Amino acid sequence: MTGVAVYDSVPLGKNRPGGWLVIGGTSASTPIVAGIYGLAGNAKTLSSTFARSIYGVAGSRALNHIRAGSNGSCPRVYDYICNAGPGYNGPTGWGTPNGIAAF
């Protein structure tokens, strides 16, 4: 299982006893990206217009470009969604943040 370790101090019944959990996907990435916006000092200007500005730095060193990789095996019709390549791609978009410069 991949993800980030999160400590939940509030038990929510026997199915969620609290303690250490592994969280992934949007549940992990959304607070991480929101934190990066905050570190960049742009939390108040977070809007769809501002978010689109990330793509303006796509060719810069503000993003780590993913040139190859795979999310696993997929039928050929889903090749774009599962396989990373140069430029914009399904699994990583324009890449991963290199610090806060992209935000």
Biopython code that builds the backbone (N, CA, C, O; Angstrom):
import numpy as np
from Bio.PDB.StructureBuilder import StructureBuilder

atoms = [
    (1, "MET", "N", (0.848, -1.181, 0.000)),
    (1, "MET", "CA", (0.000, 0.000, 0.000)),
    (1, "MET", "C", (0.885, 1.233, 0.000)),
    (1, "MET", "O", (1.848, 1.304, 0.763)),
    (2, "THR", "N", (0.571, 2.205, -0.847)),
    (2, "THR", "CA", (1.344, 3.445, -0.888)),
    (2, "THR", "C", (0.500, 4.577, -0.311)),
    (2, "THR", "O", (-0.725, 4.475, -0.236)),
    (3, "GLY", "N", (1.141, 5.614, 0.081)),
    (3, "GLY", "CA", (0.447, 6.768, 0.638)),
    (3, "GLY", "C", (1.331, 7.448, 1.657)),
    (3, "GLY", "O", (2.540, 7.221, 1.701)),
    (4, "VAL", "N", (0.719, 8.282, 2.475)),
    (4, "VAL", "CA", (1.440, 8.974, 3.539)),
    (4, "VAL", "C", (0.879, 8.540, 4.880)),
    (4, "VAL", "O", (-0.307, 8.232, 4.996)),
    (5, "ALA", "N", (1.731, 8.516, 5.890)),
    (5, "ALA", "CA", (1.304, 8.140, 7.237)),
    (5, "ALA", "C", (0.630, 9.340, 7.897)),
    (5, "ALA", "O", (1.162, 10.450, 7.883)),
    (6, "VAL", "N", (-0.540, 9.105, 8.469)),
    (6, "VAL", "CA", (-1.324, 10.145, 9.135)),
    (6, "VAL", "C", (-1.747, 9.608, 10.494)),
    (6, "VAL", "O", (-2.187, 8.464, 10.602)),
    (7, "TYR", "N", (-1.617, 10.424, 11.526)),
    (7, "TYR", "CA", (-2.075, 10.010, 12.853)),
    (7, "TYR", "C", (-3.437, 10.617, 13.119)),
    (7, "TYR", "O", (-3.598, 11.836, 13.082)),
    (8, "ASP", "N", (-4.417, 9.769, 13.388)),
    (8, "ASP", "CA", (-5.783, 10.199, 13.683)),
    (8, "ASP", "C", (-6.023, 10.007, 15.172)),
    (8, "ASP", "O", (-6.097, 8.875, 15.650)),
    (9, "SER", "N", (-6.143, 11.097, 15.900)),
    (9, "SER", "CA", (-6.304, 11.014, 17.353)),
    (9, "SER", "C", (-7.755, 10.878, 17.788)),
    (9, "SER", "O", (-8.030, 10.772, 18.983)),
    (10, "VAL", "N", (-8.699, 10.879, 16.830)),
    (10, "VAL", "CA", (-10.115, 10.794, 17.174)),
    (10, "VAL", "C", (-10.704, 9.492, 16.617)),
    (10, "VAL", "O", (-10.967, 9.400, 15.418)),
    (11, "PRO", "N", (-10.912, 8.490, 17.473)),
    (11, "PRO", "CA", (-11.517, 7.246, 16.993)),
    (11, "PRO", "C", (-12.951, 7.480, 16.524)),
    (11, "PRO", "O", (-13.703, 8.229, 17.148)),
    (12, "LEU", "N", (-13.322, 6.831, 15.419)),
    (12, "LEU", "CA", (-14.677, 6.958, 14.887)),
    (12, "LEU", "C", (-15.360, 5.592, 14.830)),
    (12, "LEU", "O", (-15.924, 5.215, 13.803)),
    (13, "GLY", "N", (-15.305, 4.866, 15.922)),
    (13, "GLY", "CA", (-15.943, 3.549, 15.974)),
    (13, "GLY", "C", (-14.963, 2.430, 15.664)),
    (13, "GLY", "O", (-13.770, 2.664, 15.472)),
    (14, "LYS", "N", (-15.486, 1.210, 15.618)),
    (14, "LYS", "CA", (-14.598, 0.060, 15.467)),
    (14, "LYS", "C", (-13.956, -0.029, 14.082)),
    (14, "LYS", "O", (-12.903, -0.650, 13.939)),
    (15, "ASN", "N", (-14.568, 0.580, 13.055)),
    (15, "ASN", "CA", (-13.975, 0.560, 11.723)),
    (15, "ASN", "C", (-12.876, 1.602, 11.551)),
    (15, "ASN", "O", (-12.050, 1.490, 10.645)),
    (16, "ARG", "N", (-12.860, 2.613, 12.413)),
    (16, "ARG", "CA", (-11.801, 3.632, 12.398)),
    (16, "ARG", "C", (-11.370, 3.879, 13.832)),
    (16, "ARG", "O", (-11.814, 4.835, 14.467)),
    (17, "PRO", "N", (-10.496, 3.007, 14.345)),
    (17, "PRO", "CA", (-10.128, 3.097, 15.754)),
    (17, "PRO", "C", (-9.188, 4.243, 16.097)),
    (17, "PRO", "O", (-8.895, 4.439, 17.276)),
    (18, "GLY", "N", (-8.708, 4.996, 15.141)),
    (18, "GLY", "CA", (-7.725, 6.043, 15.411)),
    (18, "GLY", "C", (-6.328, 5.466, 15.323)),
    (18, "GLY", "O", (-6.155, 4.294, 14.987)),
    (19, "GLY", "N", (-5.338, 6.276, 15.621)),
    (19, "GLY", "CA", (-3.949, 5.834, 15.516)),
    (19, "GLY", "C", (-3.402, 6.119, 14.129)),
    (19, "GLY", "O", (-3.911, 6.978, 13.408)),
    (20, "TRP", "N", (-2.351, 5.384, 13.764)),
    (20, "TRP", "CA", (-1.685, 5.607, 12.484)),
    (20, "TRP", "C", (-2.446, 4.962, 11.346)),
    (20, "TRP", "O", (-2.848, 3.802, 11.436)),
    (21, "LEU", "N", (-2.646, 5.715, 10.270)),
    (21, "LEU", "CA", (-3.333, 5.252, 9.074)),
    (21, "LEU", "C", (-2.475, 5.587, 7.858)),
    (21, "LEU", "O", (-1.626, 6.477, 7.919)),
    (22, "VAL", "N", (-2.690, 4.887, 6.775)),
    (22, "VAL", "CA", (-2.050, 5.232, 5.505)),
    (22, "VAL", "C", (-3.123, 5.841, 4.616)),
    (22, "VAL", "O", (-4.139, 5.208, 4.329)),
    (23, "ILE", "N", (-2.889, 7.075, 4.182)),
    (23, "ILE", "CA", (-3.845, 7.802, 3.361)),
    (23, "ILE", "C", (-3.183, 8.075, 2.011)),
    (23, "ILE", "O", (-2.005, 8.429, 1.952)),
    (24, "GLY", "N", (-3.938, 7.911, 0.938)),
    (24, "GLY", "CA", (-3.385, 8.154, -0.388)),
    (24, "GLY", "C", (-4.378, 8.884, -1.271)),
    (24, "GLY", "O", (-5.442, 9.300, -0.813)),
    (25, "GLY", "N", (-4.029, 9.035, -2.524)),
    (25, "GLY", "CA", (-4.915, 9.661, -3.505)),
    (25, "GLY", "C", (-5.199, 11.108, -3.185)),
    (25, "GLY", "O", (-4.339, 11.832, -2.684)),
    (26, "THR", "N", (-6.428, 11.523, -3.483)),
    (26, "THR", "CA", (-6.846, 12.905, -3.275)),
    (26, "THR", "C", (-6.809, 13.274, -1.792)),
    (26, "THR", "O", (-6.534, 14.424, -1.447)),
    (27, "SER", "N", (-7.083, 12.311, -0.918)),
    (27, "SER", "CA", (-7.061, 12.583, 0.527)),
    (27, "SER", "C", (-5.674, 12.992, 1.003)),
    (27, "SER", "O", (-5.547, 13.699, 2.002)),
    (28, "ALA", "N", (-4.654, 12.562, 0.311)),
    (28, "ALA", "CA", (-3.288, 12.965, 0.657)),
    (28, "ALA", "C", (-2.845, 14.178, -0.148)),
    (28, "ALA", "O", (-2.263, 15.112, 0.406)),
    (29, "SER", "N", (-3.111, 14.173, -1.438)),
    (29, "SER", "CA", (-2.570, 15.225, -2.298)),
    (29, "SER", "C", (-3.217, 16.589, -2.086)),
    (29, "SER", "O", (-2.533, 17.608, -2.177)),
    (30, "THR", "N", (-4.507, 16.633, -1.809)),
    (30, "THR", "CA", (-5.184, 17.926, -1.655)),
    (30, "THR", "C", (-4.605, 18.753, -0.514)),
    (30, "THR", "O", (-4.287, 19.921, -0.736)),
    (31, "PRO", "N", (-4.448, 18.210, 0.706)),
    (31, "PRO", "CA", (-3.859, 19.045, 1.756)),
    (31, "PRO", "C", (-2.395, 19.390, 1.502)),
    (31, "PRO", "O", (-1.920, 20.436, 1.945)),
    (32, "ILE", "N", (-1.675, 18.520, 0.791)),
    (32, "ILE", "CA", (-0.278, 18.831, 0.469)),
    (32, "ILE", "C", (-0.215, 20.023, -0.482)),
    (32, "ILE", "O", (0.560, 20.953, -0.256)),
    (33, "VAL", "N", (-1.016, 20.005, -1.537)),
    (33, "VAL", "CA", (-1.019, 21.116, -2.500)),
    (33, "VAL", "C", (-1.537, 22.391, -1.836)),
    (33, "VAL", "O", (-1.003, 23.471, -2.087)),
    (34, "ALA", "N", (-2.560, 22.285, -0.997)),
    (34, "ALA", "CA", (-3.062, 23.471, -0.283)),
    (34, "ALA", "C", (-1.970, 24.058, 0.607)),
    (34, "ALA", "O", (-1.845, 25.279, 0.710)),
    (35, "GLY", "N", (-1.181, 23.202, 1.248)),
    (35, "GLY", "CA", (-0.072, 23.675, 2.075)),
    (35, "GLY", "C", (0.989, 24.382, 1.262)),
    (35, "GLY", "O", (1.565, 25.372, 1.714)),
    (36, "ILE", "N", (1.258, 23.879, 0.052)),
    (36, "ILE", "CA", (2.246, 24.527, -0.820)),
    (36, "ILE", "C", (1.752, 25.911, -1.232)),
    (36, "ILE", "O", (2.526, 26.869, -1.243)),
    (37, "TYR", "N", (0.461, 26.022, -1.573)),
    (37, "TYR", "CA", (-0.091, 27.355, -1.888)),
    (37, "TYR", "C", (0.099, 28.290, -0.706)),
    (37, "TYR", "O", (0.475, 29.449, -0.880)),
    (38, "GLY", "N", (-0.162, 27.785, 0.505)),
    (38, "GLY", "CA", (0.009, 28.614, 1.697)),
    (38, "GLY", "C", (1.449, 29.047, 1.895)),
    (38, "GLY", "O", (1.715, 30.211, 2.198)),
    (39, "LEU", "N", (2.394, 28.103, 1.722)),
    (39, "LEU", "CA", (3.815, 28.444, 1.857)),
    (39, "LEU", "C", (4.251, 29.477, 0.832)),
    (39, "LEU", "O", (5.120, 30.306, 1.102)),
    (40, "ALA", "N", (3.643, 29.421, -0.343)),
    (40, "ALA", "CA", (3.987, 30.381, -1.395)),
    (40, "ALA", "C", (3.378, 31.754, -1.134)),
    (40, "ALA", "O", (3.687, 32.715, -1.838)),
    (41, "GLY", "N", (2.507, 31.851, -0.119)),
    (41, "GLY", "CA", (1.888, 33.133, 0.205)),
    (41, "GLY", "C", (0.696, 33.462, -0.667)),
    (41, "GLY", "O", (0.293, 34.622, -0.753)),
    (42, "ASN", "N", (0.127, 32.460, -1.314)),
    (42, "ASN", "CA", (-0.978, 32.719, -2.239)),
    (42, "ASN", "C", (-2.297, 32.115, -1.784)),
    (42, "ASN", "O", (-3.207, 31.944, -2.596)),
    (43, "ALA", "N", (-2.418, 31.794, -0.523)),
    (43, "ALA", "CA", (-3.630, 31.149, -0.025)),
    (43, "ALA", "C", (-4.877, 32.000, -0.273)),
    (43, "ALA", "O", (-5.933, 31.452, -0.590)),
    (44, "LYS", "N", (-4.782, 33.330, -0.136)),
    (44, "LYS", "CA", (-5.951, 34.193, -0.331)),
    (44, "LYS", "C", (-6.330, 34.341, -1.796)),
    (44, "LYS", "O", (-7.473, 34.670, -2.110)),
    (45, "THR", "N", (-5.386, 34.103, -2.691)),
    (45, "THR", "CA", (-5.675, 34.279, -4.108)),
    (45, "THR", "C", (-5.975, 32.954, -4.804)),
    (45, "THR", "O", (-6.029, 32.892, -6.032)),
    (46, "LEU", "N", (-6.170, 31.900, -4.020)),
    (46, "LEU", "CA", (-6.431, 30.581, -4.595)),
    (46, "LEU", "C", (-7.779, 30.593, -5.313)),
    (46, "LEU", "O", (-8.832, 30.642, -4.677)),
    (47, "SER", "N", (-7.735, 30.549, -6.620)),
    (47, "SER", "CA", (-8.940, 30.529, -7.429)),
    (47, "SER", "C", (-8.627, 29.760, -8.700)),
    (47, "SER", "O", (-7.472, 29.418, -8.954)),
    (48, "SER", "N", (-9.653, 29.487, -9.501)),
    (48, "SER", "CA", (-9.406, 28.744, -10.732)),
    (48, "SER", "C", (-8.479, 29.532, -11.662)),
    (48, "SER", "O", (-7.689, 28.930, -12.389)),
    (49, "THR", "N", (-8.561, 30.849, -11.651)),
    (49, "THR", "CA", (-7.678, 31.659, -12.489)),
    (49, "THR", "C", (-6.238, 31.521, -12.021)),
    (49, "THR", "O", (-5.331, 31.343, -12.834)),
    (50, "PHE", "N", (-6.025, 31.602, -10.718)),
    (50, "PHE", "CA", (-4.669, 31.478, -10.182)),
    (50, "PHE", "C", (-4.141, 30.071, -10.391)),
    (50, "PHE", "O", (-2.979, 29.893, -10.756)),
    (51, "ALA", "N", (-4.984, 29.064, -10.165)),
    (51, "ALA", "CA", (-4.552, 27.680, -10.345)),
    (51, "ALA", "C", (-4.105, 27.436, -11.780)),
    (51, "ALA", "O", (-3.156, 26.684, -12.003)),
    (52, "ARG", "N", (-4.761, 28.048, -12.755)),
    (52, "ARG", "CA", (-4.372, 27.882, -14.147)),
    (52, "ARG", "C", (-2.982, 28.461, -14.410)),
    (52, "ARG", "O", (-2.321, 28.067, -15.371)),
    (53, "SER", "N", (-2.533, 29.393, -13.563)),
    (53, "SER", "CA", (-1.222, 29.997, -13.783)),
    (53, "SER", "C", (-0.096, 28.989, -13.585)),
    (53, "SER", "O", (1.016, 29.215, -14.062)),
    (54, "ILE", "N", (-0.359, 27.887, -12.894)),
    (54, "ILE", "CA", (0.665, 26.847, -12.727)),
    (54, "ILE", "C", (1.139, 26.374, -14.090)),
    (54, "ILE", "O", (2.325, 26.100, -14.277)),
    (55, "TYR", "N", (0.224, 26.275, -15.040)),
    (55, "TYR", "CA", (0.581, 25.765, -16.353)),
    (55, "TYR", "C", (1.466, 26.731, -17.122)),
    (55, "TYR", "O", (2.108, 26.336, -18.095)),
    (56, "GLY", "N", (1.513, 27.983, -16.705)),
    (56, "GLY", "CA", (2.400, 28.947, -17.331)),
    (56, "GLY", "C", (3.865, 28.690, -17.011)),
    (56, "GLY", "O", (4.747, 29.170, -17.723)),
    (57, "VAL", "N", (4.133, 27.937, -15.946)),
    (57, "VAL", "CA", (5.512, 27.631, -15.569)),
    (57, "VAL", "C", (5.904, 26.221, -15.999)),
    (57, "VAL", "O", (6.945, 25.709, -15.587)),
    (58, "ALA", "N", (5.073, 25.597, -16.823)),
    (58, "ALA", "CA", (5.295, 24.196, -17.199)),
    (58, "ALA", "C", (6.658, 23.948, -17.819)),
    (58, "ALA", "O", (7.234, 22.880, -17.613)),
    (59, "GLY", "N", (7.184, 24.886, -18.562)),
    (59, "GLY", "CA", (8.477, 24.698, -19.201)),
    (59, "GLY", "C", (9.651, 25.112, -18.336)),
    (59, "GLY", "O", (10.799, 25.012, -18.766)),
    (60, "SER", "N", (9.385, 25.572, -17.131)),
    (60, "SER", "CA", (10.451, 26.074, -16.265)),
    (60, "SER", "C", (10.965, 24.988, -15.328)),
    (60, "SER", "O", (10.537, 23.835, -15.382)),
    (61, "ARG", "N", (11.889, 25.392, -14.476)),
    (61, "ARG", "CA", (12.435, 24.464, -13.475)),
    (61, "ARG", "C", (11.560, 24.414, -12.224)),
    (61, "ARG", "O", (11.927, 23.772, -11.240)),
    (62, "ALA", "N", (10.420, 25.079, -12.252)),
    (62, "ALA", "CA", (9.518, 25.085, -11.103)),
    (62, "ALA", "C", (8.821, 23.738, -10.924)),
    (62, "ALA", "O", (8.297, 23.437, -9.852)),
    (63, "LEU", "N", (8.823, 22.937, -11.984)),
    (63, "LEU", "CA", (8.212, 21.602, -11.920)),
    (63, "LEU", "C", (9.245, 20.552, -12.303)),
    (63, "LEU", "O", (10.055, 20.760, -13.206)),
    (64, "ASN", "N", (9.205, 19.417, -11.603)),
    (64, "ASN", "CA", (10.030, 18.272, -11.964)),
    (64, "ASN", "C", (9.269, 17.491, -13.018)),
    (64, "ASN", "O", (8.226, 16.906, -12.728)),
    (65, "HIS", "N", (9.776, 17.476, -14.222)),
    (65, "HIS", "CA", (9.072, 16.827, -15.318)),
    (65, "HIS", "C", (9.286, 15.319, -15.275)),
    (65, "HIS", "O", (10.418, 14.851, -15.156)),
    (66, "ILE", "N", (8.217, 14.576, -15.370)),
    (66, "ILE", "CA", (8.269, 13.132, -15.383)),
    (66, "ILE", "C", (8.354, 12.701, -16.840)),
    (66, "ILE", "O", (7.444, 12.973, -17.622)),
    (67, "ARG", "N", (9.416, 12.047, -17.200)),
    (67, "ARG", "CA", (9.653, 11.696, -18.606)),
    (67, "ARG", "C", (9.253, 10.269, -18.950)),
    (67, "ARG", "O", (9.050, 9.950, -20.121)),
    (68, "ALA", "N", (9.139, 9.407, -17.949)),
    (68, "ALA", "CA", (8.758, 8.013, -18.204)),
    (68, "ALA", "C", (8.218, 7.419, -16.917)),
    (68, "ALA", "O", (8.582, 7.849, -15.822)),
    (69, "GLY", "N", (7.356, 6.438, -17.055)),
    (69, "GLY", "CA", (6.809, 5.760, -15.897)),
    (69, "GLY", "C", (5.437, 5.211, -16.208)),
    (69, "GLY", "O", (4.887, 5.450, -17.284)),
    (70, "SER", "N", (4.887, 4.474, -15.260)),
    (70, "SER", "CA", (3.604, 3.828, -15.481)),
    (70, "SER", "C", (2.840, 3.691, -14.177)),
    (70, "SER", "O", (3.435, 3.516, -13.114)),
    (71, "ASN", "N", (1.520, 3.770, -14.264)),
    (71, "ASN", "CA", (0.642, 3.523, -13.123)),
    (71, "ASN", "C", (0.283, 2.047, -13.015)),
    (71, "ASN", "O", (-0.523, 1.670, -12.164)),
    (72, "GLY", "N", (0.855, 1.227, -13.846)),
    (72, "GLY", "CA", (0.521, -0.191, -13.889)),
    (72, "GLY", "C", (0.161, -0.583, -15.309)),
    (72, "GLY", "O", (0.419, 0.167, -16.251)),
    (73, "SER", "N", (-0.421, -1.730, -15.461)),
    (73, "SER", "CA", (-0.790, -2.168, -16.807)),
    (73, "SER", "C", (-2.242, -1.789, -17.086)),
    (73, "SER", "O", (-3.123, -1.972, -16.246)),
    (74, "CYS", "N", (-2.464, -1.266, -18.261)),
    (74, "CYS", "CA", (-3.792, -0.830, -18.675)),
    (74, "CYS", "C", (-4.047, -1.309, -20.096)),
    (74, "CYS", "O", (-3.104, -1.541, -20.852)),
    (75, "PRO", "N", (-5.311, -1.457, -20.464)),
    (75, "PRO", "CA", (-5.601, -1.726, -21.871)),
    (75, "PRO", "C", (-5.061, -0.584, -22.736)),
    (75, "PRO", "O", (-4.985, 0.551, -22.265)),
    (76, "ARG", "N", (-4.697, -0.850, -23.945)),
    (76, "ARG", "CA", (-4.098, 0.138, -24.843)),
    (76, "ARG", "C", (-4.938, 1.407, -24.973)),
    (76, "ARG", "O", (-4.383, 2.495, -25.124)),
    (77, "VAL", "N", (-6.248, 1.290, -24.918)),
    (77, "VAL", "CA", (-7.117, 2.460, -25.048)),
    (77, "VAL", "C", (-6.876, 3.462, -23.911)),
    (77, "VAL", "O", (-7.168, 4.647, -24.070)),
    (78, "TYR", "N", (-6.349, 3.002, -22.767)),
    (78, "TYR", "CA", (-6.072, 3.873, -21.627)),
    (78, "TYR", "C", (-4.587, 4.208, -21.495)),
    (78, "TYR", "O", (-4.157, 4.662, -20.435)),
    (79, "ASP", "N", (-3.809, 3.998, -22.530)),
    (79, "ASP", "CA", (-2.370, 4.213, -22.491)),
    (79, "ASP", "C", (-2.015, 5.602, -21.973)),
    (79, "ASP", "O", (-1.106, 5.736, -21.154)),
    (80, "TYR", "N", (-2.712, 6.637, -22.432)),
    (80, "TYR", "CA", (-2.430, 8.018, -22.023)),
    (80, "TYR", "C", (-2.624, 8.204, -20.513)),
    (80, "TYR", "O", (-1.864, 8.933, -19.875)),
    (81, "ILE", "N", (-3.615, 7.560, -19.955)),
    (81, "ILE", "CA", (-3.930, 7.714, -18.535)),
    (81, "ILE", "C", (-2.905, 6.994, -17.661)),
    (81, "ILE", "O", (-2.616, 7.438, -16.550)),
    (82, "CYS", "N", (-2.360, 5.896, -18.154)),
    (82, "CYS", "CA", (-1.489, 5.045, -17.336)),
    (82, "CYS", "C", (0.003, 5.274, -17.504)),
    (82, "CYS", "O", (0.780, 4.895, -16.628)),
    (83, "ASN", "N", (0.424, 5.881, -18.603)),
    (83, "ASN", "CA", (1.854, 5.986, -18.879)),
    (83, "ASN", "C", (2.310, 7.429, -19.014)),
    (83, "ASN", "O", (1.717, 8.224, -19.743)),
    (84, "ALA", "N", (3.372, 7.746, -18.298)),
    (84, "ALA", "CA", (3.949, 9.086, -18.354)),
    (84, "ALA", "C", (4.946, 9.177, -19.496)),
    (84, "ALA", "O", (5.569, 8.185, -19.875)),
    (85, "GLY", "N", (5.088, 10.369, -20.034)),
    (85, "GLY", "CA", (6.057, 10.627, -21.093)),
    (85, "GLY", "C", (6.420, 12.091, -21.096)),
    (85, "GLY", "O", (5.905, 12.851, -20.276)),
    (86, "PRO", "N", (7.301, 12.515, -22.002)),
    (86, "PRO", "CA", (7.703, 13.927, -22.047)),
    (86, "PRO", "C", (6.504, 14.861, -22.236)),
    (86, "PRO", "O", (5.539, 14.511, -22.916)),
    (87, "GLY", "N", (6.571, 16.036, -21.636)),
    (87, "GLY", "CA", (5.475, 17.004, -21.739)),
    (87, "GLY", "C", (4.327, 16.629, -20.828)),
    (87, "GLY", "O", (4.508, 15.896, -19.855)),
    (88, "TYR", "N", (3.169, 17.121, -21.137)),
    (88, "TYR", "CA", (1.985, 16.847, -20.321)),
    (88, "TYR", "C", (1.576, 15.391, -20.509)),
    (88, "TYR", "O", (1.570, 14.889, -21.633)),
    (89, "ASN", "N", (1.233, 14.706, -19.413)),
    (89, "ASN", "CA", (0.784, 13.326, -19.509)),
    (89, "ASN", "C", (-0.263, 13.041, -18.445)),
    (89, "ASN", "O", (-0.387, 13.779, -17.468)),
    (90, "GLY", "N", (-1.009, 11.972, -18.641)),
    (90, "GLY", "CA", (-2.117, 11.624, -17.759)),
    (90, "GLY", "C", (-1.743, 11.413, -16.302)),
    (90, "GLY", "O", (-2.376, 12.012, -15.433)),
    (91, "PRO", "N", (-0.744, 10.589, -15.988)),
    (91, "PRO", "CA", (-0.452, 10.312, -14.585)),
    (91, "PRO", "C", (0.079, 11.496, -13.793)),
    (91, "PRO", "O", (-0.211, 11.604, -12.602)),
    (92, "THR", "N", (0.854, 12.396, -14.415)),
    (92, "THR", "CA", (1.511, 13.448, -13.638)),
    (92, "THR", "C", (1.192, 14.865, -14.077)),
    (92, "THR", "O", (1.685, 15.818, -13.473)),
    (93, "GLY", "N", (0.379, 15.030, -15.114)),
    (93, "GLY", "CA", (0.140, 16.379, -15.612)),
    (93, "GLY", "C", (1.428, 16.962, -16.147)),
    (93, "GLY", "O", (2.069, 16.355, -17.006)),
    (94, "TRP", "N", (1.827, 18.139, -15.656)),
    (94, "TRP", "CA", (3.078, 18.758, -16.089)),
    (94, "TRP", "C", (4.256, 18.313, -15.243)),
    (94, "TRP", "O", (5.398, 18.646, -15.560)),
    (95, "GLY", "N", (4.009, 17.573, -14.177)),
    (95, "GLY", "CA", (5.097, 17.110, -13.318)),
    (95, "GLY", "C", (4.783, 17.386, -11.858)),
    (95, "GLY", "O", (3.651, 17.716, -11.506)),
    (96, "THR", "N", (5.781, 17.251, -11.023)),
    (96, "THR", "CA", (5.624, 17.467, -9.592)),
    (96, "THR", "C", (6.293, 18.781, -9.207)),
    (96, "THR", "O", (7.258, 19.193, -9.851)),
    (97, "PRO", "N", (5.790, 19.448, -8.159)),
    (97, "PRO", "CA", (6.374, 20.738, -7.768)),
    (97, "PRO", "C", (7.830, 20.609, -7.347)),
    (97, "PRO", "O", (8.211, 19.644, -6.685)),
    (98, "ASN", "N", (8.631, 21.576, -7.730)),
    (98, "ASN", "CA", (10.013, 21.698, -7.290)),
    (98, "ASN", "C", (10.045, 22.905, -6.362)),
    (98, "ASN", "O", (10.439, 23.999, -6.767)),
    (99, "GLY", "N", (9.637, 22.704, -5.136)),
    (99, "GLY", "CA", (9.518, 23.828, -4.203)),
    (99, "GLY", "C", (8.205, 24.556, -4.427)),
    (99, "GLY", "O", (7.229, 23.955, -4.875)),
    (100, "ILE", "N", (8.175, 25.855, -4.117)),
    (100, "ILE", "CA", (6.923, 26.621, -4.202)),
    (100, "ILE", "C", (6.846, 27.544, -5.413)),
    (100, "ILE", "O", (5.858, 28.261, -5.573)),
    (101, "ALA", "N", (7.861, 27.543, -6.263)),
    (101, "ALA", "CA", (7.923, 28.497, -7.379)),
    (101, "ALA", "C", (6.735, 28.383, -8.338)),
    (101, "ALA", "O", (6.324, 29.382, -8.927)),
    (102, "ALA", "N", (6.180, 27.182, -8.500)),
    (102, "ALA", "CA", (5.067, 27.005, -9.433)),
    (102, "ALA", "C", (3.749, 27.532, -8.873)),
    (102, "ALA", "O", (2.762, 27.648, -9.600)),
    (103, "PHE", "N", (3.737, 27.843, -7.604)),
    (103, "PHE", "CA", (2.489, 28.235, -6.958)),
    (103, "PHE", "C", (2.484, 29.697, -6.582)),
    (103, "PHE", "O", (1.501, 30.188, -6.026)),
]
sb = StructureBuilder()
sb.init_structure("model")
sb.init_model(0)
sb.init_chain("A")
sb.init_seg("    ")
for serial, (resi, resn, name, xyz) in enumerate(atoms, 1):
    if name == "N":
        sb.init_residue(resn, " ", resi, " ")
    sb.init_atom(name, np.array(xyz, "f"), 0.0, 1.0, " ", f" {name:<3s}", serial, name[0])
structure = sb.get_structure()
